């Protein structure tokens, strides 16, 4: 456990050591750093993590208008500097350990349109490389494993100055960010908050007309699996920053942007993710667009499945037991299946004890799922007792998501994991 945190601390100190550069007139106005879809969240972070051996590859394109605006100090009409930009991010995520993920983001412009102003020269085209980003996420607590469904992760990000500063997609030197991500998994909802700090050199564009300095980062989001059979997630995020620079006007601009994203998984093991959506800036500030549209596609390697233990003797049933959504209420369609179990136990008096095992998928917190499975197994036992099966011959057990028999990354696998089993624990 201590070795885990020592490794993470060493990586953080490395980023601090290289996160400095000399100032110049450069500015990266492209703040969007999208996720592939391999973990929860899009621009913001959650405690969700790829598992060791997993990786994800993705490409995300976003078109934004009015990313940089010039406001003359002596008054006058605002002028658009970076009027349009179509950026394409090539993404790689991979897991060194379950708790340590690394992301590489290589952004390029497919199109940019810089206007002629006193601080910029007309430039229109595409194919320019942006600032390459390397991110490391260290999972401290997994929201799906804690008793309250609460999670925590720490993120260190370094942007390398590979971008073209004359078109405002590159900073003058290395920038380093440190972010804490806290979240709460409740049923199919994930709520999350981000807070952090960005170390960067001060940039002064146009003799104080636009000043960038170190920044306080913040944001919040919500993600929900809308319908399991569709494998469709909705994501709403808001994020921004507070620049710690002194503005000649005394203004304290706080750029803040809202995003609305849909994420659809498909493929036999949900290994493909299609993302689409958009957003807009709610406040003024560099990098805050008039509007933004987003589309992306990624491949997510499914996590290795656990080996299934040899099958024990059990009472076979024709189909799984169905319950009301998120409740321990047996649906009438499953009564004939339970009647069959009761008939088998009446006929075979050599069965002294049957363990009624309840199992769930991995949606929701571990503690919640375990309690739900316990209540459902108790409901099954109560039904069998009503069918004149002695209570002494039945033992309800709830295992939640502890014993999957299929991959929880796909709808088909999760359906298989939601099951009730009747294990013959004792025989005469």
C-alpha positions in Angstrom: 0.0 0.0 0.0 2.8 2.5 1.0 4.8 1.6 -2.1 1.7 2.6 -4.2 1.7 6.1 -2.8 5.5 6.5 -3.0 5.5 5.7 -6.7 2.7 8.2 -7.3 4.6 10.9 -5.3 7.7 10.4 -7.3 5.7 10.9 -10.5 4.2 14.1 -9.2 7.6 15.5 -8.1 8.9 14.8 -11.6 6.2 16.9 -13.1 6.9 19.7 -10.7 10.5 19.7 -11.6 9.9 20.1 -15.3 7.0 22.5 -15.2 8.8 25.7 -15.8 9.8 27.8 -18.8 10.7 31.3 -19.9 7.9 33.7 -20.7 7.0 34.8 -24.3 3.9 35.9 -26.2 2.2 32.6 -26.6 -1.2 31.2 -25.5 -3.0 27.9 -25.8 -6.7 28.7 -26.1 -7.8 25.1 -26.6 -8.7 24.0 -23.1 -10.7 21.0 -24.1 -8.9 17.7 -23.3 -11.4 15.0 -23.9 -11.6 11.4 -22.6 -11.8 8.4 -24.8 -14.8 6.8 -23.1 -12.8 4.1 -21.4 -13.7 5.6 -18.0 -16.4 7.8 -16.7 -16.3 11.6 -17.3 -15.4 13.5 -20.5 -13.4 16.7 -19.9 -13.5 16.2 -16.1 -12.2 13.3 -14.0 -13.8 10.7 -11.8 -12.2 8.0 -9.6 -13.1 5.4 -12.2 -10.1 3.6 -13.6 -9.0 1.2 -16.3 -7.9 -2.1 -15.0 -4.4 -3.4 -15.3 -3.8 -4.6 -18.9 -6.7 -2.5 -20.3 -6.2 0.3 -22.8 -8.3 2.6 -24.9 -7.6 4.4 -28.2 -9.7 7.2 -29.4 -10.1 10.2 -31.7 -12.3 13.2 -30.8 -13.0 16.2 -33.0 -14.4 19.5 -31.8 -15.2 22.7 -33.6 -15.3 26.0 -31.7 -15.9 29.6 -32.5 -14.5 32.8 -30.9 -11.9 31.1 -28.7 -9.8 34.3 -28.3 -11.2 37.9 -28.2 -9.3 41.1 -28.0 -10.7 43.9 -26.0 -8.7 47.2 -26.5 -7.5 48.9 -23.3 -8.5 52.3 -24.7 -12.0 51.2 -25.5 -13.5 50.4 -28.8 -15.2 47.3 -30.3 -14.0 43.8 -29.3 -12.1 42.0 -32.0 -12.0 38.2 -32.7 -8.5 36.8 -32.8 -8.9 33.0 -33.0 -12.2 33.1 -34.8 -12.6 29.4 -35.6 -10.8 26.2 -34.8 -11.4 22.6 -35.7 -9.3 20.4 -33.4 -8.8 16.7 -33.5 -7.4 14.9 -30.4 -5.7 11.5 -30.8 -5.9 9.7 -27.5 -4.3 6.8 -25.8 -5.2 5.5 -22.3 -3.6 2.6 -20.6 -3.3 1.2 -17.1 0.0 0.3 -15.5 -1.9 -0.9 -12.4 -5.6 -0.8 -11.5 -4.9 2.4 -9.5 -2.4 4.1 -12.0 -3.6 5.1 -15.4 -1.7 7.1 -18.1 -3.2 9.2 -20.9 -1.5 10.7 -23.9 -3.3 13.4 -25.9 -2.0 14.5 -29.3 -4.1 17.5 -30.6 -3.9 18.8 -34.2 -5.8 21.5 -36.0 -7.9 20.3 -39.0 -8.7 24.0 -39.6 -8.0 27.3 -37.9 -8.9 30.9 -38.7 -6.8 33.7 -37.0 -7.9 37.3 -37.8 -5.6 40.2 -38.4 -5.4 42.5 -35.3 -2.7 44.5 -33.6 -1.7 41.3 -31.7 -2.2 38.7 -34.5 -1.5 38.1 -38.1 -4.0 36.6 -40.5 -3.6 32.8 -40.7 -6.0 30.2 -42.1 -5.3 26.6 -42.7 -4.9 23.3 -40.9 -2.4 20.5 -40.0 -0.7 22.3 -37.1 0.3 20.3 -34.0 -1.1 21.5 -30.6 0.5 21.1 -27.2 0.9 17.3 -26.5 -0.5 16.4 -23.1 0.5 13.6 -20.7 -1.7 12.8 -17.8 -1.4 10.4 -14.9 -4.3 9.4 -12.7 -3.9 7.8 -9.3 -7.0 6.2 -7.8 -7.1 6.6 -4.0 -10.6 5.2 -3.4 -12.8 3.5 -5.9 -16.4 4.8 -5.7 -17.8 1.4 -6.6 -15.9 -0.3 -3.8 -16.4 2.1 -0.8 -19.3 1.6 1.6 -20.8 5.0 0.8 -20.1 5.0 -2.9 -17.5 7.8 -2.5 -14.3 7.9 -4.6 -11.2 10.0 -4.8 -8.4 10.3 -7.4 -5.4 12.6 -8.0 -4.4 13.7 -11.4 -1.1 15.2 -12.6 -1.0 16.7 -16.1 1.8 18.1 -18.2 1.4 20.0 -21.4 4.5 20.0 -23.7 4.9 23.2 -25.8 4.7 21.5 -29.2 1.9 23.8 -30.4 2.1 26.7 -32.8 1.9 29.8 -30.6 1.2 32.2 -33.5 -2.3 30.6 -33.9 -3.0 30.4 -30.2 -2.9 26.6 -29.8 0.5 26.5 -27.9 1.9 27.8 -24.7 5.4 29.2 -24.4 6.6 26.5 -22.1 5.7 23.4 -20.1 2.5 23.8 -18.0 1.7 21.5 -15.1 -1.7 20.9 -13.5 -2.6 19.0 -10.3 -6.3 18.1 -9.8 -8.2 16.2 -7.1 -11.4 14.4 -8.3 -14.0 13.4 -5.9 -17.2 11.5 -6.9 -20.3 9.7 -5.6 -21.8 6.6 -7.3 -25.5 6.2 -6.4 -27.4 3.6 -8.4 -26.7 4.5 -12.1 -25.7 8.0 -11.4 -22.1 9.3 -11.0 -21.7 12.8 -9.5 -18.2 14.3 -9.5 -16.3 17.4 -8.6 -12.8 18.6 -9.7 -10.5 21.2 -8.1 -6.9 21.9 -9.0 -4.1 24.3 -9.8 -2.2 25.0 -13.0 1.4 26.1 -12.9 2.4 28.2 -15.9 4.5 31.2 -17.0 2.8 34.6 -17.2 1.7 35.6 -20.7 1.0 39.2 -21.7 -0.8 39.6 -25.0 -1.2 43.1 -26.4 0.4 45.1 -23.6 -2.0 43.9 -21.0 -5.1 43.4 -23.2 -5.0 39.7 -22.4 -3.0 38.4 -19.5 -2.7 34.7 -18.5 -1.0 33.4 -15.4 -1.3 30.6 -12.9 -4.9 29.3 -12.6 -7.3 27.7 -10.1 -9.2 25.0 -11.8 -12.7 23.8 -10.9 -15.6 21.8 -12.4 -18.5 19.5 -11.7 -20.3 16.8 -13.7 -23.0 14.1 -13.7 -23.1 10.9 -15.7 -25.9 8.4 -15.9 -26.6 5.2 -17.7 -30.0 6.1 -19.2 -31.1 2.7 -20.5 -29.1 -0.4 -20.1 -30.4 -2.2 -23.3 -29.3 0.9 -25.3 -25.9 1.1 -23.5 -26.3 4.9 -23.7 -24.8 7.4 -21.1 -25.7 11.0 -20.8 -23.0 13.4 -19.4 -23.3 17.0 -18.3 -20.2 18.9 -17.2 -19.3 22.5 -16.3 -15.7 23.6 -15.9 -13.6 26.7 -15.7 -10.7 28.4 -14.1 -9.8 31.6 -12.2 -6.7 33.4 -13.6 -4.5 34.7 -10.8 -3.2 37.5 -13.1 -3.7 41.2 -12.3 -5.8 42.7 -15.1 -5.2 46.4 -15.9 -8.9 47.0 -15.8 -9.3 45.4 -12.5 -11.4 42.7 -14.1 -11.4 39.1 -12.9 -12.6 37.0 -15.7 -13.7 33.5 -14.9 -14.1 31.4 -18.1 -16.7 28.8 -17.6 -18.0 26.3 -20.2 -20.9 23.8 -20.2 -20.8 20.5 -22.1 -23.6 18.1 -22.9 -22.4 14.7 -24.2 -24.0 11.5 -25.2 -22.0 8.3 -25.1 -23.1 5.1 -26.8 -21.3 1.8 -26.4 -21.7 -0.9 -29.0 -20.1 -4.2 -30.0 -20.4 -7.6 -28.3 -18.4 -6.5 -25.3 -19.1 -2.8 -25.5 -15.6 -2.3 -26.8 -16.6 0.6 -29.0 -17.7 4.0 -27.8 -19.3 6.8 -29.9 -19.5 10.3 -28.3 -21.3 13.4 -29.5 -22.5 16.6 -28.2 -21.6 20.2 -27.7 -21.5 23.2 -25.4 -20.8 26.9 -25.0 -19.1 29.4 -22.8 -21.3 31.0 -20.1 -18.8 33.7 -19.2 -16.0 35.8 -20.9 -12.4 34.7 -21.0 -9.8 33.3 -23.3 -10.6 29.8 -24.6 -14.3 30.1 -23.8 -16.1 29.5 -27.1 -19.3 31.0 -28.4 -20.3 27.4 -29.0 -18.6 24.1 -29.5 -19.6 20.8 -31.2 -18.0 17.5 -30.4 -17.9 14.0 -32.1 -15.6 11.1 -31.3 -15.0 7.3 -31.6 -12.9 5.1 -29.5 -12.0 1.4 -28.8 -11.9 0.2 -25.3 -10.2 -3.1 -24.6 -12.5 -5.1 -22.2 -11.1 -5.8 -18.8 -9.9 -9.4 -18.3 -12.7 -11.5 -16.9 -12.3 -13.5 -13.7 -12.0 -17.3 -13.9 -15.2 -19.1 -13.1 -14.9 -21.6 -10.2 -16.0 -25.2 -10.9 -19.7 -25.5 -10.8 -21.2 -26.9 -7.6 -24.4 -29.0 -7.4 -27.4 -26.8 -7.8 -31.0 -26.8 -8.8 -31.1 -25.7 -12.4 -33.7 -23.2 -13.5 -34.9 -22.4 -17.0 -34.4 -18.6 -16.7 -33.2 -16.0 -14.3 -35.5 -14.7 -11.5 -36.9 -11.3 -12.4 -37.3 -8.5 -9.9 -38.9 -5.0 -10.1 -36.2 -2.4 -11.0 -34.0 -1.6 -8.0 -36.3 -3.5 -5.7 -36.6 -6.9 -4.0 -40.1 -7.5 -5.4 -40.4 -10.7 -7.5 -42.1 -10.2 -10.8 -45.0 -12.6 -11.5 -43.4 -14.0 -14.6 -40.8 -15.7 -12.3 -43.4 -17.5 -10.1 -43.4 -20.6 -12.3 -39.6 -20.8 -12.1 -39.7 -20.7 -8.3 -42.6 -23.2 -8.2 -40.3 -25.6 -10.1 -37.6 -25.1 -7.4 -40.2 -25.8 -4.7 -41.3 -29.0 -6.5 -37.7 -30.3 -6.8 -37.1 -29.8 -3.1 -40.4 -31.5 -2.2 -39.5 -34.5 -4.4 -35.9 -34.8 -3.2 -36.0 -34.9 0.6 -32.3 -35.7 0.6 -31.6 -32.1 0.0 -31.1 -30.7 3.6 -30.0 -27.2 2.8 -30.2 -24.9 -0.3 -28.2 -21.7 -0.4 -30.3 -19.1 -2.3 -27.6 -16.8 -3.7 -28.3 -13.3 -5.0 -25.9 -11.7 -7.4 -25.9 -8.3 -9.1 -23.9 -6.5 -11.9 -21.3 -3.8 -11.1 -23.6 -0.8 -11.6 -23.9 1.1 -8.3 -21.7 0.9 -5.2 -20.5 -2.4 -3.9 -22.3 -2.0 -0.5 -25.6 -1.0 -2.1 -25.4 -4.0 -4.5 -24.7 -6.4 -1.7 -27.7 -5.2 0.3 -29.9 -5.4 -2.7 -28.8 -8.9 -3.4 -29.4 -9.9 0.2 -32.9 -8.5 0.2 -33.7 -10.2 -3.1 -32.5 -13.6 -1.9 -34.6 -13.1 1.3 -37.6 -12.4 -0.9 -37.0 -15.7 -2.8 -36.8 -17.6 0.5 -40.0 -16.1 1.7 -41.8 -17.2 -1.5 -40.5 -20.8 -1.2 -41.6 -20.9 2.4 -45.1 -19.9 1.3 -44.9 -23.0 -1.0 -44.4 -25.2 2.1 -40.7 -25.5 1.9 -39.2 -25.6 5.5 -37.3 -22.5 6.4 -34.6 -24.7 7.9 -33.8 -26.0 4.4 -33.1 -22.5 3.0 -30.3 -20.0 3.6 -30.4 -16.6 1.9 -27.1 -15.1 0.8 -26.3 -11.9 -1.0 -23.0 -11.5 -2.8 -23.7 -8.3 -4.8 -21.1 -7.8 -7.5 -18.4 -10.0 -5.9 -18.8 -13.0 -8.1 -19.3 -12.1 -11.7 -19.5 -14.8 -14.4 -19.3 -12.4 -17.3 -17.8 -9.1 -18.3 -19.5 -6.1 -16.6 -18.5 -3.8 -19.5 -21.3 -5.1 -21.7 -25.1 -5.2 -21.3 -25.1 -8.9 -22.1 -22.5 -9.6 -19.4 -24.3 -7.5 -16.8 -27.5 -9.3 -17.5 -25.7 -12.7 -16.9 -24.3 -11.4 -13.6 -27.8 -10.4 -12.3 -28.8 -13.8 -11.3 -30.2 -16.0 -8.5 -28.7 -19.4 -7.9 -29.9 -22.4 -5.8 -26.8 -24.2 -4.5 -27.3 -27.6 -2.7 -25.1 -27.1 0.3 -26.0 -30.2 2.3 -27.3 -33.6 1.5 -28.5 -36.5 3.6 
